[in-house]
């Protein structure tokens, strides 16, 4: 009897199409890249080309546990996305909303202590050494807006 592929699988509050291979499907979760998804598949001991819709709920829970607690399963600390956290000093791997919030708090802290990067963030200037003439201006209005003439009544 052929196994049925589930259409959608939910991992860490992300909906993933069931027809995707597990290695590519894990990369759809914010905070997980190529090497981390490959390491998670190696730890789990599954074929990286197996469709994510074929996994059972228990196997998906195991993947979630590997992602939430990577050091428990032997993933090296250099693969984590938040080493030596500013507040706790621990090596963490953050995903989804936690990653977004920690980034926002880091930027707010830099602005508060008035470091160089914080000042650049507060003025809306490029932070990582880019030139200021052209390329950091994406998404902003350039040029001069014409005033709208008001007709006589």
Backbone bond lengths (Angstrom), bond angles and torsions (degrees), N, CA, C in turn:
res aa  C-N    CA-C-N  psi(-1)  N-CA   C-N-CA  omega(-1)  CA-C   N-CA-C  phi
1 X - - - 1.456 - - 1.531 109.04 -
2 X 1.303 116.91 128.96 1.463 121.63 -178.43 1.528 109.92 -74.50
3 X 1.338 115.08 140.84 1.454 119.63 178.60 1.523 109.95 -77.12
4 X 1.327 115.27 145.69 1.456 120.82 177.77 1.527 109.14 -89.08
5 X 1.313 115.80 134.07 1.454 121.03 175.96 1.524 108.18 -89.07
6 X 1.328 115.81 125.82 1.462 119.18 175.76 1.520 108.92 -69.17
7 X 1.308 117.40 143.46 1.462 121.91 -177.26 1.524 112.24 -71.21
8 X 1.327 116.47 -43.99 1.461 121.54 -178.69 1.526 108.80 -130.67
9 X 1.331 114.41 139.26 1.456 121.07 176.56 1.525 106.97 -123.46
10 X 1.330 116.29 137.97 1.461 120.61 -178.49 1.523 109.33 -108.96
11 X 1.347 115.51 115.94 1.460 121.48 176.57 1.530 107.34 -126.27
12 X 1.331 116.15 124.02 1.461 122.04 177.79 1.526 112.64 48.98
13 X 1.314 116.70 50.60 1.463 124.07 178.16 1.521 113.56 61.49
14 X 1.329 117.70 26.59 1.461 121.96 174.76 1.522 108.63 -122.03
15 X 1.318 116.37 131.25 1.453 120.68 175.30 1.513 108.51 -88.20
16 X 1.337 116.39 126.61 1.453 122.22 -176.68 1.514 108.10 -125.71
17 X 1.340 116.44 136.35 1.460 121.42 178.76 1.526 109.36 -63.98
18 X 1.326 116.39 135.41 1.460 121.50 -175.57 1.513 114.45 -71.40
19 X 1.316 118.47 -15.60 1.462 121.42 -177.87 1.525 113.28 -85.40
20 X 1.344 117.55 -2.90 1.466 120.25 -178.92 1.521 110.94 -83.06
21 X 1.331 117.15 146.77 1.469 119.40 172.67 1.527 109.87 -64.74
22 X 1.328 116.14 151.87 1.463 120.58 -172.73 1.520 112.28 -61.21
23 X 1.332 117.99 -38.71 1.462 120.11 -178.02 1.528 111.25 -65.12
24 X 1.323 117.45 -41.47 1.464 121.30 178.42 1.525 111.07 -74.36
25 X 1.317 117.25 -33.40 1.464 120.72 -178.11 1.522 111.43 -67.37
26 X 1.329 117.37 -37.54 1.461 119.61 179.54 1.521 111.37 -66.18
27 X 1.330 116.97 -28.40 1.468 119.88 179.79 1.522 112.30 -71.77
28 X 1.326 118.18 -12.45 1.470 120.84 176.20 1.528 111.78 -75.28
29 X 1.333 117.15 -11.48 1.460 121.33 177.67 1.518 107.47 -85.85
30 X 1.324 117.04 129.13 1.462 120.98 -178.71 1.521 109.65 -64.29
31 X 1.340 115.55 127.51 1.449 121.18 -179.62 1.516 113.50 104.27
32 X 1.332 117.41 -4.18 1.464 121.06 179.53 1.518 108.31 -118.19
33 X 1.316 115.66 123.63 1.450 121.96 -179.32 1.520 111.87 -107.55
34 X 1.324 114.74 -168.23 1.461 121.51 -175.54 1.523 111.96 -62.60
35 X 1.318 117.11 -50.92 1.464 119.65 -174.76 1.527 111.59 -69.08
36 X 1.327 117.83 -36.63 1.458 119.85 179.81 1.520 110.98 -68.67
37 X 1.342 117.74 -41.31 1.466 119.48 179.08 1.524 110.59 -66.56
38 X 1.335 116.82 -37.09 1.457 120.40 177.36 1.529 110.79 -64.82
39 X 1.336 116.85 -41.84 1.462 121.01 178.76 1.531 110.91 -64.86
40 X 1.336 117.59 -39.69 1.462 121.04 179.28 1.533 110.52 -64.09
41 X 1.323 117.09 -39.57 1.469 120.74 177.72 1.526 110.99 -66.55
42 X 1.336 116.82 -39.36 1.457 120.29 178.66 1.528 111.40 -65.69
43 X 1.321 117.23 -40.17 1.466 120.91 178.74 1.528 110.41 -66.73
44 X 1.322 115.85 -40.92 1.466 119.72 179.81 1.524 111.21 -69.08
45 X 1.343 116.28 -29.88 1.461 120.48 178.41 1.512 113.78 81.28
46 X 1.323 116.07 34.78 1.460 119.75 179.93 1.524 109.81 -114.01
47 X 1.326 115.28 165.35 1.452 120.93 176.02 1.524 108.26 -73.46
48 X 1.322 117.22 130.95 1.466 121.48 -176.86 1.519 112.57 -69.80
49 X 1.323 117.35 -16.45 1.469 121.03 -179.73 1.526 112.62 -94.24
50 X 1.335 117.53 -2.94 1.460 120.99 178.98 1.526 109.73 -67.38
51 X 1.308 116.44 136.46 1.468 121.49 -178.28 1.526 109.87 -68.44
52 X 1.320 115.71 140.67 1.465 119.88 -177.44 1.525 111.50 -69.27
53 X 1.316 117.83 -23.54 1.457 121.14 178.62 1.515 113.65 -70.38
54 X 1.337 117.58 -14.25 1.466 121.31 -179.94 1.524 113.32 -88.30
55 X 1.325 118.01 -9.88 1.457 121.35 -179.26 1.523 110.34 -77.83
56 X 1.329 115.75 147.32 1.461 120.77 177.17 1.528 109.27 -81.73
57 X 1.335 115.34 170.46 1.461 120.24 179.61 1.531 111.89 -63.69
58 X 1.336 116.89 -35.90 1.464 120.28 179.35 1.528 110.76 -66.10
59 X 1.327 116.92 -39.74 1.466 120.81 178.83 1.529 110.98 -66.84
60 X 1.309 116.62 -37.47 1.468 120.10 178.45 1.532 110.22 -68.34
61 X 1.333 117.11 -37.28 1.471 120.38 174.88 1.526 110.18 -61.85
62 X 1.337 117.37 -37.64 1.467 121.10 178.40 1.536 110.06 -64.94
63 X 1.352 116.99 -42.25 1.463 120.32 176.26 1.526 110.81 -60.65
64 X 1.337 117.03 -42.59 1.465 120.53 178.23 1.522 110.98 -61.19
65 X 1.340 117.12 -39.66 1.461 120.69 179.05 1.525 110.86 -67.39
66 X 1.332 117.42 -38.23 1.469 120.83 176.94 1.527 109.93 -62.57
67 X 1.320 117.32 -40.57 1.465 121.19 -179.02 1.528 111.15 -70.87
68 X 1.337 117.43 -39.16 1.462 120.39 -178.23 1.528 112.64 -75.43
69 X 1.330 117.53 -35.03 1.469 121.81 -177.15 1.525 110.20 -126.38
70 X 1.324 118.55 69.10 1.466 119.44 -173.57 1.526 114.10 -69.89
71 X 1.328 118.19 -31.90 1.468 118.94 -178.57 1.527 111.29 -70.28
72 X 1.313 117.56 -25.87 1.461 121.87 177.28 1.534 110.78 -64.23
73 X 1.331 116.50 -29.37 1.458 121.37 -177.90 1.528 113.00 -99.94
74 X 1.321 117.68 6.40 1.456 120.35 174.34 1.516 115.71 90.98
75 X 1.318 118.31 14.39 1.461 120.13 174.49 1.525 107.31 -73.99
76 X 1.341 118.38 129.42 1.464 119.94 -175.55 1.530 112.01 -66.24
77 X 1.326 115.78 154.51 1.461 120.22 -175.07 1.515 112.46 -68.06
78 X 1.328 118.81 -24.77 1.462 119.29 180.00 1.521 111.92 -69.13
79 X 1.341 117.56 -13.65 1.458 121.07 179.60 1.524 112.23 -88.97
80 X 1.323 117.83 -9.48 1.456 121.51 -178.37 1.525 109.96 -80.02
81 X 1.332 116.24 153.02 1.459 119.33 -174.85 1.526 113.96 -94.94
82 X 1.324 118.74 0.49 1.465 120.66 176.79 1.519 108.78 -144.84
83 X 1.311 115.98 83.57 1.457 121.23 -179.61 1.521 109.31 -88.95
84 X 1.321 115.59 141.32 1.462 122.97 179.62 1.530 111.03 50.10
85 X 1.309 114.10 66.60 1.457 122.08 -178.95 1.525 110.60 -53.91
86 X 1.317 116.17 141.47 1.465 122.11 -176.26 1.522 111.91 -60.87
87 X 1.321 117.58 -40.38 1.458 121.13 -176.01 1.524 112.57 -83.61
88 X 1.331 117.44 -47.06 1.461 121.10 -172.68 1.523 113.72 -99.13
89 X 1.317 117.97 -25.98 1.458 121.36 -176.82 1.512 113.48 81.73
90 X 1.328 117.78 4.13 1.464 121.90 -178.37 1.521 110.55 -92.70
91 X 1.341 115.30 162.97 1.458 121.85 173.36 1.525 107.76 -90.34
92 X 1.320 116.80 120.99 1.465 122.10 -176.00 1.518 110.39 -124.33
93 X 1.322 115.65 159.30 1.460 120.70 168.53 1.523 106.50 -126.07
94 X 1.328 116.07 111.65 1.457 121.95 -175.24 1.519 110.43 -100.69
95 X 1.318 116.09 149.08 1.461 121.49 177.48 1.516 108.57 -136.37
96 X 1.328 114.16 159.96 1.454 123.86 172.67 1.524 113.85 52.64
97 X 1.318 117.52 -122.04 1.461 123.31 -173.00 1.532 110.76 -69.18
98 X 1.342 116.91 -36.15 1.467 119.94 179.72 1.520 110.42 -59.28
99 X 1.323 117.13 -41.24 1.462 122.35 -179.75 1.521 110.75 -65.19
100 X 1.326 116.00 -44.31 1.462 120.53 179.90 1.535 111.29 -64.21
101 X 1.327 116.57 -44.55 1.460 120.41 -179.45 1.521 112.06 -65.74
102 X 1.328 117.16 -40.81 1.463 119.22 -179.57 1.522 110.76 -65.03
103 X 1.326 116.79 -37.13 1.464 120.18 177.88 1.532 110.53 -65.14
104 X 1.326 115.91 -44.00 1.466 119.47 178.21 1.527 111.72 -62.13
105 X 1.329 117.08 -41.98 1.467 120.64 179.30 1.521 111.40 -66.53
106 X 1.339 116.73 -36.39 1.466 119.71 177.21 1.525 111.06 -63.14
107 X 1.339 116.12 -42.85 1.466 120.12 179.64 1.531 110.19 -66.79
108 X 1.340 117.37 -40.66 1.467 120.26 177.55 1.523 110.98 -62.78
109 X 1.330 116.83 -38.80 1.461 120.66 178.88 1.523 110.76 -66.37
110 X 1.336 117.12 -40.95 1.464 119.96 177.91 1.525 110.88 -62.85
111 X 1.335 116.81 -39.48 1.463 120.13 177.48 1.522 110.80 -65.79
112 X 1.328 116.17 -38.49 1.464 120.63 -177.56 1.523 111.81 -66.90
113 X 1.330 117.58 -41.82 1.463 119.64 -178.23 1.523 112.09 -85.27
114 X 1.341 115.72 -1.84 1.466 122.43 175.33 1.532 112.77 58.65
115 X 1.338 117.03 40.58 1.458 119.30 173.89 1.532 108.24 -77.78
116 X 1.314 116.61 172.01 1.460 120.88 -175.42 1.527 111.11 -57.61
117 X 1.330 115.77 -47.92 1.462 118.77 -179.57 1.525 111.03 -63.89
118 X 1.324 117.76 -37.06 1.451 120.76 179.12 1.510 112.61 -65.45
119 X 1.328 116.61 -39.78 1.461 120.81 177.19 1.518 109.96 -64.06
120 X 1.342 117.20 -43.74 1.468 121.00 178.92 1.528 110.48 -62.12
121 X 1.349 117.21 -40.42 1.458 120.44 177.28 1.521 110.80 -62.91
122 X 1.316 117.27 -43.93 1.465 119.56 -175.47 1.526 111.92 -67.69
123 X 1.330 117.88 -32.35 1.462 120.46 177.60 1.525 113.13 -86.05
124 X 1.304 117.77 -4.72 1.460 120.75 -179.92 1.513 113.52 74.19
125 X 1.321 117.14 26.16 1.458 122.45 -179.85 1.520 109.99 -97.74
126 X 1.333 118.35 163.97 1.461 119.46 179.05 1.532 110.39 -65.67
127 X 1.319 115.51 139.40 1.458 121.32 -172.17 1.523 111.54 -95.90
128 X 1.311 118.26 -31.42 1.458 121.12 -169.83 1.522 114.14 -102.75
129 X 1.300 117.80 35.25 1.452 120.67 171.13 1.513 116.30 86.31
130 X 1.321 119.33 11.15 1.450 120.43 178.68 1.532 110.01 -72.05
131 X 1.308 115.39 158.22 1.459 120.18 174.98 1.525 108.39 -69.90
132 X 1.333 115.66 152.95 1.464 118.64 -176.29 1.517 113.45 -99.37
133 X 1.327 117.96 3.83 1.451 118.38 -175.68 1.528 112.63 -74.88
134 X 1.339 117.57 -45.15 1.449 116.77 -170.81 1.526 114.93 -134.01
135 X 1.302 119.47 -51.08 1.455 119.91 -158.68 1.516 116.05 -79.82
136 X 1.293 120.52 -15.46 1.461 119.30 178.60 1.511 111.23 -84.45
137 X 1.313 118.87 -4.53 1.458 122.19 -171.14 1.516 114.32 -86.18
138 X 1.304 118.85 13.97 1.464 120.09 -177.83 1.516 109.94 -61.93
139 X 1.303 115.81 137.63 1.452 121.81 178.30 1.508 114.99 83.37
140 X 1.312 117.58 0.24 1.458 119.51 178.49 1.522 109.12 -106.86
141 X 1.311 116.00 159.50 1.452 120.74 178.37 1.517 109.40 -80.48
142 X 1.310 116.03 130.47 1.453 121.35 177.03 1.514 109.31 -112.16
143 X 1.286 116.05 153.06 1.457 119.34 176.99 1.513 112.10 92.68
144 X 1.315 114.17 -166.95 1.461 121.25 -175.23 1.513 107.81 -116.07
145 X 1.328 115.53 135.24 1.466 119.80 175.04 1.520 108.96 -88.79
146 X 1.308 116.07 138.52 1.454 120.34 177.43 1.519 108.83 -80.88
147 X 1.311 115.57 143.30 1.442 120.39 176.09 1.533 108.75 -74.60
148 X 1.311 115.43 142.11 1.439 120.49 177.32 1.515 108.61 -82.44
149 X 1.334 116.13 125.34 1.454 120.14 -179.74 1.503 109.83 -78.53
150 X 1.315 115.37 133.54 1.452 120.94 179.65 1.525 107.15 -92.79
151 X 1.329 117.02 126.80 1.471 121.57 -179.01 1.507 112.07 -72.42
152 X 1.358 115.15 154.48 1.466 120.22 178.78 1.515 109.33 -76.20
153 X 1.299 116.06 142.91 1.463 120.39 -179.74 1.479 113.37 -105.40
